[in-house]
Amino acid sequence: MAAARGGLAAWVLAAAAVCALWADAAEGAKSPAARVHRHLKRLNKPAVKSIESPDGDIIDCVHISHQPAFDHPLLKNHTLQMRPAYHPEGLYDDDKRSVASDNASEKPMLQLWHQKGRCPEGTVPIRRTKKDDLLRASSLRRYGRKWHTTVNPMSIDPNILNEGGHQHAIAYVEGDKYYGAKATINVWEPKIQQPNEFSLSQLWILGGSFGEDLNSIEAGWQVSPDLYGDNNTRLFTYWTSDAYQATGCYNILCSGFIQINSEIAMGASIFPISNFAGSQYDISILIWKDPKEGNWWMQFGKEYVLGYWPSFLFSYLADSASMIEWGGEVVNSEPDGTHTSTQMGSGHFPEEGFGKASYFKNIQVVDSSNQLKAPKGVGTYTEQSNCYDVQNGNNGDWGTYFYYGGPGKNSNCP
């Protein structure tokens, strides 16, 4: 029944998205400038306070009840949940691990805008969408949305190495019911060759088939010149209940994710960034399904519970996930008919190791008893290991981990 209810709600969400498209079409008679102005007004809510970040972003502190999520009719009378009923058991066992081998990676991670101030309690920080952000998008309708990019490593056609221009280097588990996932992700600033390409490192919570009914919740860091207008490394989330078609978006660029935290802004720059053969920095991300309320929660680091995706946004994920993926993804637009030189991770291959190659460590899944556990039967997948590769392992300090990434175009990846 949960999946049926979720399916109905997801259908209503999709219908609302279509209605929004009709509204945009109705605006077609107006000038492009008027349509852009209307879209900006929809996205940018009145701010209690605004903070100008050193990177040029403006962070608006918006009253928690005025955030974009509550524009949706299904959320008009939603009772805001200010904390999860339960965290996963075993969440803080990581603290007991020895960190002697990688003290450098334990330095505090902040967002760049924190250098200029903080948002008051009772507000949520929202990166302001600017006119130029919309004008870079292929259309207003596509702004803040992905094309279908999630890879199913269990059913890959070997003849299709670069389907849709996306390439991956991932670890994954499947074959069970999963109620969450966690990872500590090394943070870098990979170089992007073309503005329409991106490089990201994230975890995926997946349900359904990889056809038109895919449910996905995603979080990590990304460099995306098209979306943000620069090459900064930024915290991001994404969700969809219909394989990236009519539902879902990055961050909070549509109704869906409900933020409760006043300190971390979705889409804002992460600071500082790892240096090759120098200081290493990482972020920890946990996404889990609250067994009482059923919502999918996100935590950033040890302190920041950011908010939740209401379970009714989804069909399959209204119950559980059937696959978890962790790793990197890039867009390869094959400029000039050759492989892109857009980097994944640090831009270096896994065998170079700590301080040079990017890593995911302490990857875990949440089981049906709300326990964080080491994943069993971890597989790895990459389309072209000469371009981007992945190598996994296990030890006492890092638990289940892997190094991943690469430079893209090179003598073995023309």
Disulfide bonds with the S-S distance in Angstrom:
Cys61-Cys119 2.04
Cys249-Cys254 2.13
Cys387-Cys413 2.00
